[in-house]
Amino acid sequence: MKMTGGTTAKHFLAVVILAVGLSACATDAPDESLESFSAEEIFRRGEFELETSRRGRGSLRYFSELERLYPYTDWSRRALIMQAFAYHKDRQYEESRAAAQRYLDTYPGSEDEAYAAYLFALSFYDQIDDVGRDQGLTFQALQQLRRVIENYPESEYARSAVLKFDLAFDHLAAKEMEIGRYYLKRGNYAAGVNRFRVVVEDFQTTTHTPEALLRLVEAYVALGLRDEAQTAGAILGYNFQASPFYQDAFAVLTGAGMAPEAADEGWLSTIYRQSVLGQWL
């Protein structure tokens, strides 16, 4: 049957109205009240929004409204921890931290307490990827990760917290190395020594210790401090003989007429006795 132009327009308008109606049924309008929904229905809607979007922002309305409409319920408790997670997914770290702390204060001893503490720590940890940034975030991350490790050792988050703690610890050593290299390249050897010493004394378990010992050899040779240079080389040779940093240090020492030998005095001799000879007292 042939349709007139007016019929076609009416048919098109009907299709548009139907499509809009179906869309409205599929998702709530931003200003639609949730008061007629049960706590579980609101939670499931927020959960679906969180799982199907790249960011957590869209789910926050559901979880915050659920907490308001059904306070002091198990659904309200679950909504609060989901808010902390959604804020973190959305990279709103301060808001995530605030929600996690509120959970810890409101529901101590609950089943998600360890996860709330872990999210609190992550709100610091996930901001320290740049070595050049303020290291205050790294110290905060270390403190909060230790809190998870010590307070919730049997939780599923403890192992992840240990791994992240080691990485954050390594990050601090990397910052000291960056500054030390800066001083070394500019001939400020004493300032460089101070940075490399921090790595050797306070960050011995990190991956930066071999290079720190090499840089100490270079700085001490430049300063004409024979005993210190040779002792740094001896520690490097004993603990990291297979490292290319030792090969470089050996070349620097022999080039200056020295050898990797430990002296009897000085701060490095103490490190040598402890790490090589096992004499801690």
Residue pairs with C-beta under 8 A, 6 or more apart in sequence:
3 11
28 34
28 45
30 61
34 42
34 62
34 65
34 66
34 69
35 69
37 45
39 66
39 69
39 70
39 73
39 75
39 76
40 75
42 62
42 65
42 66
42 69
42 70
42 75
42 79
43 62
43 63
43 66
43 75
43 78
43 79
43 82
45 62
46 59
46 60
46 61
46 62
46 63
46 66
46 79
46 82
46 86
47 59
47 82
49 58
49 59
49 62
50 56
50 58
50 59
50 82
50 85
50 86
50 89
53 59
55 89
55 90
55 91
56 85
56 86
56 87
56 88
56 89
56 90
57 86
57 90
59 82
59 86
60 83
60 86
60 87
60 90
62 79
63 79
63 80
63 82
63 83
63 86
64 79
64 83
66 75
66 76
66 79
67 76
67 79
67 80
67 83
70 76
77 103
77 106
77 107
77 110
77 112
78 112
80 99
80 102
80 103
80 106
80 107
81 99
81 100
81 103
81 112
81 115
81 116
81 119
83 99
84 96
84 99
84 100
84 103
84 116
84 119
85 96
85 119
87 93
87 95
87 96
87 99
88 96
88 119
88 122
88 123
88 126
91 126
93 123
93 124
93 126
93 127
94 123
96 119
96 122
96 123
97 119
97 120
97 123
97 124
100 116
100 117
100 119
100 120
100 123
101 116
101 120
103 110
103 112
103 113
103 116
104 113
104 116
104 117
104 120
107 113
107 116
113 152
114 148
114 151
114 152
114 155
114 156
114 157
114 158
115 155
115 157
117 144
117 147
117 148
117 151
117 152
117 157
118 148
118 152
118 155
118 157
118 160
118 161
120 144
121 141
121 144
121 145
121 147
121 148
121 161
121 164
122 164
124 137
124 138
124 140
124 141
124 144
125 141
125 144
125 145
125 164
125 168
127 133
127 137
128 135
128 137
128 138
128 141
128 168
128 171
131 171
131 174
131 175
131 178
132 178
135 172
135 175
138 168
138 171
138 172
138 175
139 172
141 164
141 168
142 165
142 168
142 169
142 172
145 161
145 162
145 164
145 165
145 168
146 165
148 155
148 157
148 158
148 161
149 158
149 161
149 162
149 165
152 158
166 205
169 203
169 205
169 206
170 203
170 206
170 207
170 208
172 203
173 199
173 203
173 206
173 207
173 208
173 209
173 212
174 208
176 195
176 196
176 198
176 199
176 203
176 208
176 212
177 195
177 196
177 199
177 208
177 211
177 212
177 215
179 195
180 192
180 194
180 195
180 196
180 199
180 212
180 215
181 192
181 215
182 192
183 189
183 191
183 192
183 195
184 192
184 215
184 218
184 219
187 222
189 219
189 220
189 222
189 223
190 219
190 223
192 215
192 219
193 216
193 219
193 220
193 223
196 212
196 213
196 215
196 216
196 219
197 216
197 267
199 206
199 208
199 209
199 212
200 209
200 212
200 213
200 216
200 235
200 268
200 271
201 267
201 271
203 209
204 275
209 239
209 240
210 236
210 239
210 240
210 243
210 245
210 246
211 245
213 232
213 233
213 235
213 236
213 240
213 245
213 249
214 236
214 245
214 246
214 248
214 249
214 252
216 228
216 229
216 232
216 268
217 229
217 232
217 233
217 236
217 249
217 252
217 253
218 249
218 252
220 226
220 228
220 229
220 232
221 229
221 252
221 253
221 256
221 258
226 258
227 263
227 265
227 266
228 263
228 266
228 268
229 253
229 256
229 258
230 253
230 258
230 259
230 260
230 261
230 262
230 263
231 261
231 262
231 263
231 266
231 268
231 269
231 272
232 249
232 268
233 246
233 249
233 250
233 253
233 258
233 259
233 260
233 261
234 260
234 261
234 262
234 272
234 276
235 262
235 268
235 271
235 272
235 275
235 276
236 243
236 245
236 246
236 249
236 260
237 246
237 249
237 250
237 260
238 275
238 276
239 275
239 276
240 246
249 260
250 260
253 259
253 260
262 268
262 269
262 272
262 276
263 269
273 279
274 280
